[in-house]
């Protein structure tokens, strides 16, 4: 399975839907943490920037379906509010992540 990264815009709603969206996305394989190799050959988790998720899926199509399912499930939880305005979903190849947050 490959890693996919999605960055998205959250629409302003009252009450806000970001926490509900993150919970639904997490249930479908998305996370706010990025595993990275450290200087000792181990692995460190770094927090992704806000409104960014990553996950492992068999294909880009399945990653897109999981993201859209999270949007739809959040819409149900928030009683129909449109939470995500737009998004960009890409396959992770090589990347540099700078984060000041680890678990």
N, C-alpha and C positions, 0 to 999 in steps of 0.2 A: 504494500500500500504506500501511496505517496502522501507527502504533506501538502496541504493547501492553506493559503492565507486569504482572509477576507477582511477588507476594511469597509466601513459603512457609515452612513450618516443616520443619527437618531433624530427623529422629529420631536419637537417640543410638544409634550402633551401634559395634561394635568389630571391625575398625578402622572409623574414620569414613568416610562415603561422600560428603562434600561435594565433595572435589576430583574424584572420579569423576563426580559429577553435573554439576559445572560443565563438565567436558570434554565430556560427552555433550550437554548443553544448547547449548554453543558450536557443536558440529557441526551443530546443527539450527536455528541462526539466532538464538539468545539470546546476550546479552552482559551484562557487569557494568558497562558504561560507558554514559553518557547524553550524547549530543551536545547542547550548549546554545549559544545565541548569546552572544558576549561583547560588551563595550561598544563595540568597534570594528567590529561587523558581521561579525566572523569567527566561527568555530566552535571551541569548546573541549569536550573530553571530560572529564566528571566521573564519578568512581566512585560507583556506586549503593550504598546501605546494604547490609549483609550480608543474605543470603537474599532478594535482590531482583534480578530480571533484566528486561531489556527487549529487544524485537525487532520487526522489521517483517514483517508478514504480510498476506496479502490479506483475511483476515477473522478475527473472534474465534474462530470454529470452528477455523480452521487454526492459530491461535496455541495454542489448547487442545490440539489434536492434537500439535503440536510439543513442547509441555511434557510431555504424557503419554508421548510417545515417548521423551523424555529420561529420564523416570522409569523406564520399562520397560527401556531399554537399560542404565541404571545398575543396575537389579535383576539383570540378566544378568551384568554385570561383577562385581558384589559377591556373586554366588552366592545370589540370592534375598532379600537383606535389603530391608526396606521403608525407603526413605530419606526420602521426603516424606510427612509426616503430613497436612497440609492446605495449601491455597493459595487465593489470591485473584488472579484474572486480570481486568484491566480495560483498556479502550481509553484511551490517553493523549490527553487533550485539552489542557488547560492545566495546568501544574505548576510548582512551585517546588522546586528541588533545591539543598540546601546540602551541599557536599562539600569536605573538606580534601585531596582526592587527585585529581591529574591525571596523565596518563601522562608 
